[in-house]
Each structure stands twice: as structure tokens, then as C-alpha cells.
Amino acid sequence: MSDTQQRIDELVKGHEITLFMKGNASFPMCGFSGRAIQILKACGVDPKTVKTVNVLDDAEIRQGIKEYSNWPTIPQLYVKGEFIGGSDIMMEMYESGELQQVINGQP
């Protein structure tokens, strides 16, 4: 595992909710990242409790996260170390109630 992959792995596994995004929770720098934060808020998650990683600050992380998850786009949400998906998947899961269950640890 490369240093970058190791760093990503530690971020993903070291926090309850990790969101790789453009910008941060207070100042998203793309519409999809902003939508991801809004979906988490709608699920009752305080954005201050989310570990956000601004991929615009680190080119290695920006490319590495795509390889780590085998997912080509950002944002990317991880809950309890598990890859959930991007903002479209988050929205689908939110609308079905599944995302709230994953975040709250319900089956």
C-alpha cells in the first residue's frame, strides 16, 4: 500500500463519517460537495462531526481516493470505514431511508 493509500485508509477508518470533497463543510467548492453536506444535515448529522478532506488541497489524495474506492468522482462518503458513494447515491439512499439507517448503525 502506498503512503497516500495508507493516509486515506487511516482517514476512512479513523472517523465515524469521512467525506472526501471539494472545499469543506462550511464552504463547499462544488455543487455536488455542497449537496453531500446538505444530505448529511438532512440525516441529522452535525457537519462539525464529519471528517471532511478537501481534495483540492492535496493532489495525491485527490487522485488516490479514486483508486482507493475504485470510484471516479468526488465527493465520496465513508461511514464506519465503508464506502457509501457519491452525492447521487447519497441522495437515493437518503430518499429511501437507507442512508439514515447506515449512519445510525441500524440494520
C-alpha positions in Angstrom: 0.0 0.0 0.0 1.4 3.4 -1.0 1.9 6.2 1.5 -1.1 8.0 0.0 -3.3 4.9 0.2 -2.2 4.4 3.8 -3.1 8.0 4.7 -6.5 7.6 3.1 -7.1 4.3 4.9 -6.3 5.9 8.2 -8.7 8.8 7.5 -11.5 6.4 6.4 -11.1 4.0 9.3 -10.2 6.6 12.0 -13.5 8.6 11.8 -17.2 7.6 12.1 -18.1 9.7 9.0 -15.5 10.8 6.4 -16.3 12.9 3.4 -13.8 13.5 0.6 -15.0 16.7 -1.0 -14.0 19.9 -2.8 -13.9 22.5 -0.1 -15.1 21.9 3.5 -18.4 21.6 5.3 -18.6 25.4 5.9 -17.5 26.3 2.3 -18.1 23.6 -0.3 -16.4 24.4 -3.5 -18.7 22.5 -5.9 -22.4 21.8 -6.2 -22.0 18.0 -5.6 -19.9 18.6 -2.4 -22.5 21.1 -1.2 -25.3 18.6 -1.9 -23.4 15.9 0.0 -23.2 18.2 3.1 -26.9 19.1 2.8 -27.9 15.4 2.6 -25.8 14.6 5.8 -27.5 17.6 7.6 -30.9 16.2 6.5 -30.0 12.9 8.1 -29.4 14.7 11.4 -25.6 14.7 11.2 -23.9 17.8 12.6 -21.4 18.8 9.9 -18.9 19.6 12.6 -18.7 15.9 13.5 -17.9 14.9 9.9 -14.2 14.5 9.0 -14.0 16.4 5.7 -11.0 16.1 3.5 -10.6 18.9 0.9 -9.2 17.1 -2.2 -8.3 20.5 -3.7 -5.6 20.9 -1.0 -3.8 17.6 -1.9 -3.4 16.3 -5.5 -2.2 12.9 -4.2 -5.3 12.5 -2.1 -7.5 13.7 -4.9 -6.2 11.0 -7.2 -5.6 8.4 -4.6 -9.1 8.4 -3.3 -10.4 7.5 -6.7 -8.1 4.5 -6.7 -8.8 3.6 -3.1 -12.6 3.3 -3.7 -12.4 2.4 -7.4 -14.9 5.3 -7.9 -14.1 8.1 -10.4 -15.8 11.1 -8.8 -15.7 13.3 -5.8 -17.4 13.7 -3.3 -17.1 10.3 -1.7 -18.7 9.4 1.6 -17.5 6.7 4.0 -19.4 5.7 7.1 -17.7 3.5 9.7 -14.9 2.7 7.2 -17.4 1.6 4.5 -17.6 3.3 1.1 -21.1 4.6 0.5 -20.8 6.5 -2.7 -21.1 10.0 -4.2 -23.8 12.6 -3.9 -26.2 10.8 -6.3 -26.0 7.6 -4.4 -26.3 9.5 -1.1 -29.5 11.2 -2.4 -31.0 7.8 -3.5 -30.1 6.2 -0.1 -31.5 9.3 1.7 -34.8 9.2 -0.1 -35.2 5.5 0.6 -34.3 6.0 4.3 -31.3 3.7 3.9 -28.6 6.4 4.5 -30.1 7.3 7.8 -30.0 3.7 8.9 -26.4 3.3 7.9 -25.4 6.5 9.7 -27.3 5.5 12.8 -26.0 1.9 12.8 -29.3 0.3 12.2 -29.7 -2.9 10.1 
